[in-house]
């Protein structure tokens, strides 16, 4: 009997491998045995497998994948606050395992498989092509950026967006057949692509969903408290479109600048937009965008940031306008690592230009225009009564413009063109 028992124990022991915990201690590639330790201090001359089976990996440095990774069967991979995992050339699959990113992670393609939990907290996840979710995806006070591809949430998948998190697509679709919970202040925004809630899909919460060039389609269950905005058509929506409110809600992770003022003032011919930061961290530049209705946004100015500073910084832009109406403005701030965040939205009701004064009129060919401000690109064209141009002036460098012309007596039309905003005056030559 003893011999049999001993044989059984030996057999069990030979088929069981104990889990290992790997700690990064240096920057390097995943397969580099010189950057890993099993106690967090001493190099182990070892490296975790590309197919983790029950192991734990803790990354507090910059680690670059040199092959695709599969995290399996109770394994746990953590990217710490000071860590970064760069898998831009490879894929990752998390199946019946857990992944926690407190630091940034880039991957070509990501699979969150059955019984898997993938969590991003106070970090950024960049997906270069595609993401498939069969398990649980948690995004807490973080950014998820998709460069070119889709996010597919399958019937068993659950996505939780909380704490002002943002899912942003440069180009691609968000397709939900599972459950998406989007909390207040969180949003999904697509520059070019569609939002599709498929049959059986559930959209819960009070965040916002926006597509700047695409459609919003609902064939499942959609919470009426979700704010939404579609640049194209919409289908099956339980609430009315609310573009301004949706964009205001879609602030993403707070700006890495301390914005203490963002306001606009209407002036004749332009809206003066001013913002002040109390401090900035890794701030590369700002983009000022304008919308006529709070839906489609166009770039109006690009302004360099101050980098990293604890001093107050002042910025201003005079945005030329051609119509008297209400305009909407927002700031997009970009870091040196291309991360972006969006400010709140402000409104400015513009005022028109003061009429241009022309004197003397009638004139014998010598006269003046007194402009209400001038700008680069302005031009003055004089037409005769037959609509033929007889004079053109482009080099306007002052708000008082002098003319000395030799024209036949008669009536002329003076067109003052301010980048599409045309003012016409009648001139009499004697």
C-alpha positions as CSV (number, residue, x, y, z in Angstrom):
1,X,0.0,0.0,0.0
2,X,2.8,2.5,0.8
3,X,4.4,2.0,-2.6
4,X,1.1,2.8,-4.3
5,X,0.5,5.9,-2.3
6,X,4.1,7.2,-3.0
7,X,3.6,6.6,-6.7
8,X,0.4,8.7,-6.7
9,X,2.0,11.6,-4.9
10,X,5.0,11.6,-7.2
11,X,2.7,11.6,-10.2
12,X,0.6,14.5,-8.9
13,X,3.7,16.6,-8.0
14,X,5.2,16.0,-11.5
15,X,2.1,17.4,-13.2
16,X,1.8,20.6,-11.0
17,X,3.8,23.8,-11.7
18,X,3.8,26.5,-9.0
19,X,2.8,30.0,-10.0
20,X,5.6,32.6,-10.2
21,X,5.4,36.4,-9.7
22,X,7.7,38.5,-11.9
23,X,8.6,42.1,-11.2
24,X,10.2,44.5,-13.7
25,X,13.4,46.1,-12.3
26,X,14.6,47.8,-15.5
27,X,13.3,49.0,-18.8
28,X,13.5,46.5,-21.7
29,X,11.8,44.0,-23.8
30,X,9.4,41.3,-22.4
31,X,11.7,38.4,-23.2
32,X,14.8,40.1,-21.8
33,X,15.9,38.0,-18.7
34,X,17.9,40.9,-17.4
35,X,14.9,43.1,-16.5
36,X,13.0,40.7,-14.3
37,X,13.1,39.6,-10.7
38,X,11.0,37.2,-8.7
39,X,11.5,39.1,-5.4
40,X,11.4,42.7,-6.8
41,X,15.1,43.3,-6.1
42,X,17.4,40.5,-7.4
43,X,17.7,39.8,-11.1
44,X,16.4,36.3,-11.8
45,X,17.9,35.8,-15.3
46,X,14.4,34.7,-16.3
47,X,11.4,36.1,-18.1
48,X,7.7,35.5,-18.0
49,X,6.2,33.3,-20.8
50,X,4.3,34.8,-23.7
51,X,1.5,32.5,-22.6
52,X,1.0,33.1,-18.9
53,X,-0.6,30.2,-17.0
54,X,-1.4,31.3,-13.4
55,X,1.5,33.6,-13.1
56,X,1.6,37.3,-11.9
57,X,3.5,40.0,-13.7
58,X,4.0,43.5,-12.2
59,X,5.4,46.2,-14.5
60,X,6.8,49.4,-13.0
61,X,9.1,50.3,-15.9
62,X,8.8,50.6,-19.7
63,X,8.4,47.1,-21.1
64,X,8.2,46.5,-24.9
65,X,6.4,43.4,-26.2
66,X,8.5,41.4,-28.7
67,X,5.7,38.9,-29.3
68,X,1.9,38.6,-28.9
69,X,0.8,37.8,-25.3
70,X,-1.9,35.5,-24.0
71,X,-2.9,35.9,-20.3
72,X,-4.6,32.7,-19.2
73,X,-6.2,30.7,-16.3
74,X,-6.0,33.0,-13.3
75,X,-3.0,34.9,-14.3
76,X,-2.7,38.6,-13.3
77,X,-0.8,41.3,-15.2
78,X,-0.5,44.8,-13.6
79,X,1.0,47.9,-15.2
80,X,1.9,50.2,-12.2
81,X,1.6,54.0,-12.1
82,X,5.2,54.4,-13.2
83,X,5.1,51.6,-15.7
84,X,4.3,51.4,-19.4
85,X,3.6,48.4,-21.6
86,X,4.2,49.0,-25.3
87,X,2.7,46.3,-27.5
88,X,2.1,48.4,-30.5
89,X,3.3,45.7,-32.9
90,X,1.5,42.8,-31.3
91,X,-1.8,41.5,-29.9
92,X,-2.9,40.6,-26.4
93,X,-5.6,38.1,-25.3
94,X,-6.8,38.0,-21.7
95,X,-8.8,34.8,-21.1
96,X,-10.1,33.7,-17.6
97,X,-7.5,36.1,-16.1
98,X,-7.1,39.7,-15.0
99,X,-5.3,42.8,-16.2
100,X,-5.0,46.1,-14.3
101,X,-3.4,49.2,-15.9
102,X,-2.5,52.1,-13.6
103,X,0.0,53.0,-16.3
104,X,-0.3,53.4,-20.0
105,X,-0.7,50.5,-22.4
106,X,-0.6,50.4,-26.2
107,X,-1.5,47.3,-28.2
108,X,-2.3,46.4,-31.8
109,X,-5.4,44.3,-31.0
110,X,-6.9,43.4,-27.6
111,X,-9.2,40.5,-26.7
112,X,-11.0,40.5,-23.3
113,X,-12.1,36.9,-23.3
114,X,-14.7,34.9,-21.3
115,X,-14.4,35.3,-17.5
116,X,-11.7,37.9,-17.9
117,X,-11.5,41.3,-16.3
118,X,-9.6,44.2,-17.9
119,X,-9.4,47.4,-15.9
120,X,-7.8,50.8,-16.7
121,X,-7.6,53.3,-13.9
122,X,-6.1,56.8,-14.1
123,X,-4.3,55.7,-17.3
124,X,-4.5,55.6,-21.1
125,X,-5.1,52.6,-23.3
126,X,-4.4,52.9,-27.1
127,X,-5.8,50.3,-29.5
128,X,-4.3,50.5,-32.9
129,X,-6.8,48.3,-34.8
130,X,-9.5,46.3,-32.9
131,X,-10.9,45.4,-29.5
132,X,-13.2,42.5,-28.7
133,X,-14.9,42.2,-25.3
134,X,-16.5,38.9,-24.1
135,X,-15.7,39.6,-20.4
136,X,-15.6,42.7,-18.3
137,X,-13.9,46.0,-19.4
138,X,-13.6,48.6,-16.6
139,X,-12.5,52.2,-17.5
140,X,-12.2,54.4,-14.5
141,X,-11.1,58.0,-14.9
142,X,-9.1,57.1,-18.0
143,X,-8.9,57.4,-21.8
144,X,-9.3,54.6,-24.3
145,X,-8.2,55.8,-27.8
146,X,-8.9,53.7,-30.9
147,X,-6.8,54.7,-33.9
148,X,-8.4,52.8,-36.7
149,X,-10.8,49.9,-36.0
150,X,-13.8,48.8,-34.0
151,X,-14.7,47.9,-30.5
152,X,-17.1,44.9,-30.4
153,X,-19.0,44.2,-27.2
154,X,-20.4,40.6,-27.5
155,X,-23.5,39.3,-25.7
156,X,-21.5,38.2,-22.6
157,X,-19.5,41.4,-22.6
158,X,-19.8,44.3,-20.0
159,X,-18.2,47.7,-20.3
160,X,-18.2,50.1,-17.4
161,X,-17.2,53.8,-18.0
162,X,-17.0,55.9,-14.8
163,X,-15.3,58.9,-13.4
164,X,-15.2,61.1,-16.4
165,X,-13.7,58.4,-18.7
166,X,-13.6,58.8,-22.4
167,X,-13.5,56.3,-25.3
168,X,-12.3,58.2,-28.4
169,X,-12.1,56.8,-32.0
170,X,-10.1,58.5,-34.7
171,X,-11.9,56.2,-37.1
172,X,-14.0,53.1,-36.3
173,X,-17.3,51.8,-34.9
174,X,-18.6,51.1,-31.4
175,X,-20.8,47.9,-31.7
176,X,-22.6,46.8,-28.6
177,X,-24.5,43.5,-28.2
178,X,-23.7,43.2,-24.5
179,X,-24.0,45.8,-21.7
180,X,-22.4,49.3,-21.7
181,X,-22.8,51.3,-18.5
182,X,-21.7,54.9,-19.1
183,X,-21.6,57.1,-16.0
184,X,-22.1,60.9,-15.7
185,X,-19.2,62.9,-17.2
186,X,-18.1,59.9,-19.3
187,X,-18.5,59.6,-23.0
188,X,-17.9,57.7,-26.2
189,X,-16.8,60.0,-29.1
190,X,-16.1,58.9,-32.7
191,X,-14.5,61.3,-35.2
192,X,-15.5,59.1,-38.1
193,X,-17.7,56.1,-37.6
194,X,-20.9,54.8,-36.2
195,X,-22.4,53.9,-32.8
196,X,-24.5,50.7,-33.0
197,X,-26.5,49.2,-30.2
198,X,-27.5,45.8,-31.6
199,X,-30.4,43.5,-30.9
200,X,-30.1,42.4,-27.3
201,X,-27.6,45.2,-26.5
202,X,-28.1,47.4,-23.4
203,X,-26.9,51.0,-23.0
204,X,-27.3,52.3,-19.5
205,X,-26.4,55.5,-17.7
206,X,-26.3,59.3,-18.1
207,X,-23.1,59.9,-20.0
208,X,-22.9,60.9,-23.7
209,X,-22.3,59.3,-27.1
210,X,-21.2,61.4,-30.0
211,X,-20.3,60.7,-33.6
212,X,-18.8,63.6,-35.5
213,X,-19.1,61.9,-38.9
214,X,-21.4,58.9,-38.7
215,X,-24.7,57.5,-37.5
216,X,-26.3,56.4,-34.2
217,X,-28.4,53.3,-34.3
218,X,-30.4,51.6,-31.6
219,X,-32.0,48.1,-32.0
220,X,-31.8,47.1,-28.3
221,X,-32.3,48.9,-25.0
222,X,-31.1,52.5,-24.7
223,X,-31.4,54.6,-21.5
224,X,-33.2,57.8,-22.3
225,X,-30.9,59.6,-19.9
226,X,-27.9,59.1,-22.2
227,X,-27.0,62.3,-24.1
228,X,-26.3,61.7,-27.8
229,X,-25.4,63.5,-31.0
230,X,-25.3,62.2,-34.6
231,X,-23.7,63.9,-37.6
232,X,-25.6,61.5,-39.8
233,X,-28.9,59.7,-39.4
234,X,-30.3,58.1,-36.2
235,X,-32.6,55.1,-35.7
236,X,-34.6,53.8,-32.8
237,X,-33.5,56.5,-30.3
238,X,-35.7,56.9,-27.2
239,X,-34.8,60.5,-26.6
240,X,-34.2,63.6,-28.7
241,X,-30.8,64.6,-30.0
242,X,-28.9,67.0,-27.7
243,X,-25.6,67.9,-29.3
244,X,-24.6,70.8,-27.1
245,X,-25.3,69.0,-23.8
246,X,-23.6,65.8,-25.1
247,X,-20.4,67.7,-26.0
248,X,-20.4,69.6,-22.7
249,X,-20.7,66.3,-20.9
250,X,-17.9,64.7,-23.0
251,X,-15.0,66.3,-21.1
252,X,-12.9,63.2,-20.8
253,X,-10.2,63.0,-18.2
254,X,-9.6,66.4,-16.7
255,X,-7.2,68.6,-18.7
256,X,-3.6,68.2,-17.6
257,X,-3.7,72.0,-17.2
258,X,-5.3,73.9,-14.4
259,X,-7.8,76.0,-16.5
260,X,-8.9,79.0,-14.4
261,X,-10.6,81.0,-17.1
262,X,-12.2,80.3,-20.5
263,X,-14.5,82.9,-21.9
264,X,-15.5,84.8,-25.0
265,X,-16.5,88.3,-25.8
266,X,-18.2,89.6,-28.9
267,X,-16.4,92.4,-30.7
268,X,-17.1,94.0,-34.1
269,X,-16.0,91.5,-36.7
270,X,-14.6,88.9,-34.4
271,X,-15.2,87.0,-31.2
272,X,-12.4,87.4,-28.7
273,X,-11.7,84.1,-27.0
274,X,-9.5,84.1,-23.9
275,X,-8.3,81.3,-21.6
276,X,-5.9,81.3,-18.6
277,X,-4.1,78.4,-17.0
278,X,-2.7,78.4,-13.5
279,X,-0.3,75.6,-14.3
280,X,0.4,73.1,-17.1
281,X,2.0,69.7,-17.3
282,X,3.5,68.4,-20.6
283,X,1.2,70.7,-22.5
284,X,2.2,70.8,-26.2
285,X,-0.6,72.9,-27.8
286,X,-4.2,74.0,-27.8
287,X,-6.7,73.8,-30.7
288,X,-9.6,76.2,-30.5
289,X,-12.7,74.8,-32.2
290,X,-16.0,76.5,-33.2
291,X,-19.4,75.2,-34.0
292,X,-22.4,77.0,-35.4
293,X,-24.9,74.7,-33.6
294,X,-22.9,72.7,-31.0
295,X,-22.7,69.7,-33.3
296,X,-20.0,69.9,-36.0
297,X,-16.7,71.4,-35.0
298,X,-14.1,73.2,-37.1
299,X,-10.6,74.2,-36.2
300,X,-10.2,78.0,-35.8
301,X,-6.7,78.4,-34.3
302,X,-3.7,76.4,-33.0
303,X,-1.8,77.9,-30.1
304,X,1.4,76.6,-28.5
305,X,1.2,75.5,-24.9
306,X,3.7,76.3,-22.1
307,X,5.0,72.8,-21.6
308,X,5.3,72.2,-17.9
309,X,5.0,75.3,-15.7
310,X,3.6,76.3,-12.4
311,X,3.1,79.9,-13.6
312,X,0.0,81.4,-14.9
313,X,-0.3,81.5,-18.8
314,X,-2.6,83.7,-20.8
315,X,-3.9,82.9,-24.3
316,X,-6.2,84.8,-26.6
317,X,-7.6,84.4,-30.1
318,X,-9.7,86.8,-32.2
319,X,-11.9,84.6,-34.3
320,X,-13.2,86.4,-37.4
321,X,-17.0,86.0,-37.9
322,X,-19.2,86.7,-40.9
323,X,-22.7,86.4,-39.4
324,X,-24.4,87.8,-36.3
325,X,-25.6,84.8,-34.3
326,X,-24.6,82.5,-31.5
327,X,-21.3,80.5,-31.8
328,X,-20.0,77.7,-29.7
329,X,-16.4,77.2,-28.7
330,X,-14.3,74.6,-27.0
331,X,-10.5,73.9,-26.5
332,X,-8.8,70.7,-27.2
333,X,-5.5,70.3,-25.3
334,X,-2.7,68.0,-26.6
335,X,0.1,66.6,-24.6
336,X,3.6,65.9,-26.0
337,X,2.7,62.2,-26.1
338,X,-0.4,63.0,-28.2
339,X,-3.0,62.5,-25.4
340,X,-5.9,64.9,-25.8
341,X,-8.6,66.3,-23.5
342,X,-11.5,68.6,-24.2
343,X,-12.7,71.6,-22.3
344,X,-16.2,72.7,-21.5
345,X,-18.2,74.5,-24.2
346,X,-18.8,78.3,-24.1
347,X,-21.2,80.4,-26.2
348,X,-20.6,83.9,-27.7
349,X,-23.3,85.9,-29.5
350,X,-21.5,87.9,-32.1
351,X,-22.0,91.5,-33.1
352,X,-21.7,93.0,-36.6
353,X,-19.1,95.3,-37.9
354,X,-19.6,99.1,-37.8
355,X,-20.4,100.3,-41.4
356,X,-17.3,101.5,-43.2
357,X,-17.1,105.3,-43.7
358,X,-16.2,106.6,-47.2
359,X,-15.3,110.3,-47.7
360,X,-15.5,112.5,-49.5
361,X,-18.4,111.1,-51.5
362,X,-19.0,112.4,-54.2
363,X,-15.3,112.5,-55.1
364,X,-13.1,113.6,-58.0
365,X,-11.1,110.3,-57.6
366,X,-9.4,111.0,-54.3
367,X,-11.2,109.5,-51.3
368,X,-10.7,107.5,-48.1
369,X,-12.2,104.4,-46.5
370,X,-12.3,104.3,-42.7
371,X,-12.6,100.6,-41.8
372,X,-13.8,99.2,-38.5
373,X,-10.6,97.2,-38.1
374,X,-8.5,95.5,-40.8
375,X,-7.0,92.0,-41.2
376,X,-4.7,90.0,-43.4
377,X,-6.4,88.9,-46.6
378,X,-8.8,91.9,-46.9
379,X,-9.4,93.3,-50.4
380,X,-11.2,96.2,-52.0
381,X,-12.6,95.9,-55.5
382,X,-14.3,98.7,-57.4
383,X,-16.9,97.9,-60.1
384,X,-18.5,100.1,-62.7
385,X,-22.3,100.0,-63.2
386,X,-21.9,97.2,-65.7
387,X,-20.3,94.9,-63.1
388,X,-16.8,95.2,-64.6
389,X,-13.9,95.5,-62.1
390,X,-12.0,98.7,-62.6
391,X,-9.7,98.7,-59.6
392,X,-8.5,96.2,-57.0
393,X,-6.4,96.8,-53.8
394,X,-5.1,93.9,-51.7
395,X,-2.2,95.5,-49.6
396,X,-4.3,96.9,-46.8
397,X,-2.2,97.6,-43.8
398,X,-4.2,100.2,-41.9
399,X,-7.9,100.9,-41.1
400,X,-7.7,104.1,-43.1
401,X,-7.2,103.4,-46.8
402,X,-6.4,106.2,-49.3
403,X,-7.4,106.1,-53.0
404,X,-6.2,108.3,-55.8
405,X,-8.0,107.1,-59.0
406,X,-8.5,108.4,-62.5
407,X,-11.9,107.2,-63.4
408,X,-14.6,108.5,-65.7
409,X,-17.5,110.3,-64.0
410,X,-20.3,108.1,-62.9
411,X,-21.6,105.6,-60.3
412,X,-19.3,102.9,-58.9
413,X,-19.7,100.0,-56.4
414,X,-17.0,99.6,-53.8
415,X,-16.8,95.9,-52.5
416,X,-14.9,95.4,-49.2
417,X,-14.2,91.7,-48.7
418,X,-13.2,90.4,-45.3
419,X,-12.6,86.7,-46.0
420,X,-16.2,86.2,-47.3
421,X,-17.9,89.0,-45.4
422,X,-18.6,91.5,-48.1
423,X,-19.7,95.1,-47.6
424,X,-20.8,97.2,-50.6
425,X,-20.7,101.0,-50.8
426,X,-21.8,103.4,-53.6
427,X,-19.2,105.8,-54.9
428,X,-19.9,108.8,-57.1
429,X,-17.1,110.1,-59.3
430,X,-17.5,113.7,-60.7
